[in-house]
Amino acid sequence: MINEVAEKNAFRISTSVLNQVINEAIAIVQPPSDKGRRLKIYYGTQVSTKPPTFIIFVNDKKLFHFSYERYLVNQIRKEFNLVGTPIKIIAREKNEKEAKKEGY
């Protein structure tokens, strides 16, 4: 069991497969909305292993409620059989990436 968890901890998921899982999860449970604004998830990518860490690009990270984050973690865990492995999700606004490139 320890060897299996260690192997899953170093597991790498391709961006396209991860986004298929995210899109299926979104189709089952719509992202939350607040005051008429709905969370939009553009895409996700894995940035690290040990533990598997994913960045999810969204329109407004304030709308990315912890309960929906937990839902996505559980969907990823179930789809890739990541039992016993912590999964980390970082929400990042899409325009935040461009701001970092420009030095803001």
N, C-alpha and C positions, 0 to 999 in steps of 0.2 A: 504494500500500500504506500509506503514512504517513497519508494522508487517511482511509482506511478504519479504521485503528487509532484515530485521533483521534476519529472518529465513534463507534466502539464504546466508547471510554473515557468518553464522555458519555452513553451509552445508559441509559435508565431502564426498569426492569421493574416492572410492577404487582405488588402484593402477592399477588393471587389467582393470577396466572400463575406467579410464583416459587414459591408454595406447592404448585402442581400439580407442578412440576419436582422439588421436594424430596420430595413424597409418592411420586412415581414412583421416585426414587432410593432411598428407604427401602424400597420394595417389592422392589427388585432386590437390595440389600445391606442387611441389617438393621443397625441401630446397634450398636456394641459394648456389652458388659456387663463388669462387674468385680465379683467377689465377690457374685454374685447380683443385682446392681443393673444394670438396663439403661438406657442413655441414651434419653430420650424427647425428641423434637423436636416442640415445640408448633406453631411457625410461624416464618416468616422475613419480613423486610421490608428493602427497600433504603433506606438512610439518606443515601447520598451518591453522587456521580459523581466521576470524575476522581481516583482510580480508583473503579470501582463497588465500593461497600462495603455489606455486608449484615449485619444483626444477626439471629442465629438464637436464638430463645428455647428453652431446654432445662430439664430438671429438675435437672441437676447438671453444671456446666461442667467438673468434673474428669473426667467420663466422656467428654467430647467430645475424643477423641484426635486428634492432628494428622493421622494417616493418614485418619481419617474426614472431617476437615475438607478435606483435599486431594481426597478422593473427591467431596465435594459441589462443591468449586470446579471440578473437571474436568467434572462433570455440567452445571453452569451454563454453563461455557465452551462445551461441546459443543452444548447446546440453543440458545444464543443467538449462537453463532458469534463469541465474544469472543477471537479469536486475537490474540496480541500485547499483550493488555491485562491488567495485573495485577488480580486480584480479591481483595478483603479480606473476611474473615468474622470477625465478633466474636460469640463465644458469650456469652450473658447468661442468667442464671437468671431464670425468670419472676418470682419474688418479689423479685428485685433491683430491678425497675422500681418496684414499690410502695414499697420502702424508700427509693429516691431521692426519690419524691414527698413522703414524710413527713419528709425531711431527715436520714435516717440514713446 
